[in-house]
Amino acid sequence: MSRLKRLACCLALCLVSSAGSAEELVAEFRGAVSRNTTEFEVQGPWLLDWRITTEGGRDAAVEVSLERAGLGSHEGRVLTTKYPGNGVRLFEQSGRFYFRVDASLSNWHLKVIQLTEEEAARYTPKTR
């Protein structure tokens, strides 16, 4: 009987821990040249999780803009860097989008992650 109780307890813990995070990967893009990504659809709030790398200590140059698909309207520049690094940016807009990536001597990796309102509330802007 105690074995059955332990199994039930483990199962309950697994269910609780898996229900704790609703982050969902919507889209993922990688590249080393300038290009437009494929379109993705997302509901606000969502995150752009980005990473820029270089080979051999070269100077990177990357600019990423968010574009509204179908309308071709420019929503704004979301990332500009000349250095390798990584970070996240929180968005509230919903819709169908794509990224316009201008890259020079760098590898880029972008992830679009759907969040719940509760998860978005945990993100605080980095102060400079």
Secondary structure, 3 states (H helix, E strand, C coil): CHHHHHHHHHHHHHHHHHHCCCCEEEEEEEECCCEECCCEEECCCEEEEEEEECCCCCCCEEEEEEEECCCCEEEEEEEEECCCEEEEEEECCCEEEEEEEEEECCEEEEEEEECCHHHHHCCCCCCC
